[in-house]
Amino acid sequence: MKLANYKKAKIAKKTKEAKISILVLVVVASVLILAGIQLAIAHQLATTGGQIRAFEQETSQLQTANLQLGQVMREAGALAKVAERAQALGLKRNPIVVYLPAQVTVASAD
């Protein structure tokens, strides 16, 4: 009878050790999987951060170019510049200029 109890105790101990081994294996595997997922997410965030930085630099360059082009447009559209260019092209002022009144009365209540 002692032998049977001893065998049962030994089997129970091996079963318990096997369960503990499986539990340790599952915990280690879970930790490794979570570490891999965390590493993948960190890589994705770093890559996205680099892309955002590149987009911000491109945006800054485009804004600078836009400001420069706006300045060029304002300078080209200035009346003095237009008059100077017109004279360079051979255009002359019209000596006969007709000025219209600022407001033309179409109908009156009087």
C-alpha positions as CSV (number, residue, x, y, z in Angstrom):
1,M,0.0,0.0,0.0
2,K,2.8,2.3,0.7
3,L,4.2,1.6,-2.7
4,A,0.9,2.5,-4.4
5,N,0.7,5.8,-2.4
6,Y,4.3,6.5,-3.2
7,K,3.7,6.0,-6.9
8,K,0.6,8.1,-6.8
9,A,2.5,10.9,-5.0
10,K,5.3,10.6,-7.5
11,I,2.9,10.8,-10.4
12,A,1.1,13.8,-8.8
13,K,4.5,15.5,-8.2
14,K,5.5,14.9,-11.9
15,T,2.1,16.1,-13.1
16,K,2.4,19.2,-10.9
17,E,6.0,19.8,-12.2
18,A,4.7,19.4,-15.8
19,K,2.0,21.9,-15.2
20,I,4.5,24.3,-13.7
21,S,6.8,23.8,-16.6
22,I,4.0,24.4,-19.1
23,L,3.0,27.5,-17.1
24,V,6.6,28.8,-17.2
25,L,6.8,28.1,-20.9
26,V,3.5,29.9,-21.6
27,V,4.6,32.9,-19.5
28,V,8.0,33.1,-21.2
29,A,6.4,32.7,-24.7
30,S,3.9,35.5,-23.8
31,V,6.7,37.8,-22.6
32,L,8.6,37.2,-25.8
33,I,5.6,37.7,-28.0
34,L,4.7,41.0,-26.2
35,A,8.3,42.1,-26.4
36,G,8.2,41.5,-30.2
37,I,5.0,43.4,-30.5
38,Q,6.4,46.3,-28.5
39,L,9.5,46.3,-30.7
40,A,7.4,46.4,-33.9
41,I,5.3,49.2,-32.5
42,A,8.4,51.2,-31.5
43,H,9.8,50.7,-35.0
44,Q,6.6,51.9,-36.6
45,L,6.5,55.0,-34.3
46,A,10.1,55.8,-35.1
47,T,9.5,55.4,-38.9
48,T,6.3,57.5,-38.7
49,G,8.2,60.2,-36.7
50,G,10.8,60.4,-39.4
51,Q,8.2,60.7,-42.1
52,I,6.4,63.5,-40.1
53,R,9.7,65.3,-39.7
54,A,10.4,65.1,-43.5
55,F,6.9,66.4,-44.2
56,E,7.4,69.3,-41.8
57,Q,10.6,70.2,-43.5
58,E,9.0,70.0,-46.9
59,T,6.1,72.1,-45.7
60,S,8.5,74.7,-44.3
61,Q,10.4,74.9,-47.6
62,L,7.1,75.2,-49.6
63,Q,5.9,78.0,-47.3
64,T,9.2,79.9,-47.8
65,A,9.0,79.4,-51.5
66,N,5.3,80.6,-51.4
67,L,6.3,83.7,-49.5
68,Q,9.0,84.5,-52.1
69,L,6.7,84.0,-55.0
70,G,4.1,86.2,-53.3
71,Q,6.7,88.9,-53.0
72,V,7.7,88.6,-56.6
73,M,4.0,88.8,-57.7
74,R,3.4,91.9,-55.6
75,E,6.5,93.5,-57.1
76,A,5.5,92.6,-60.6
77,G,2.0,93.8,-60.1
78,A,2.9,97.2,-58.6
79,L,1.6,100.1,-60.6
80,A,5.0,101.7,-61.0
81,K,6.4,98.5,-62.3
82,V,3.5,98.0,-64.7
83,A,3.8,101.6,-66.0
84,E,7.6,101.1,-66.5
85,R,7.1,97.9,-68.4
86,A,4.4,99.5,-70.5
87,Q,6.8,102.3,-71.5
88,A,9.5,99.7,-72.3
89,L,7.0,98.0,-74.6
90,G,6.4,101.3,-76.4
91,L,2.9,102.1,-75.0
92,K,2.1,105.7,-74.4
93,R,-0.5,107.5,-72.2
94,N,-3.7,108.5,-74.0
95,P,-3.8,112.3,-74.2
96,I,-7.6,112.3,-74.4
97,V,-8.9,110.9,-71.2
98,V,-12.6,110.9,-70.3
99,Y,-13.4,110.8,-66.6
100,L,-16.8,109.5,-65.7
101,P,-18.6,110.7,-62.5
102,A,-18.1,108.4,-59.5
103,Q,-21.8,107.6,-59.4
104,V,-24.2,107.6,-62.2
105,T,-27.8,108.3,-61.2
106,V,-30.1,105.9,-63.0
107,A,-33.4,106.8,-61.4
108,S,-34.4,109.5,-59.0
109,A,-37.3,109.8,-56.5
110,D,-37.7,113.5,-57.2
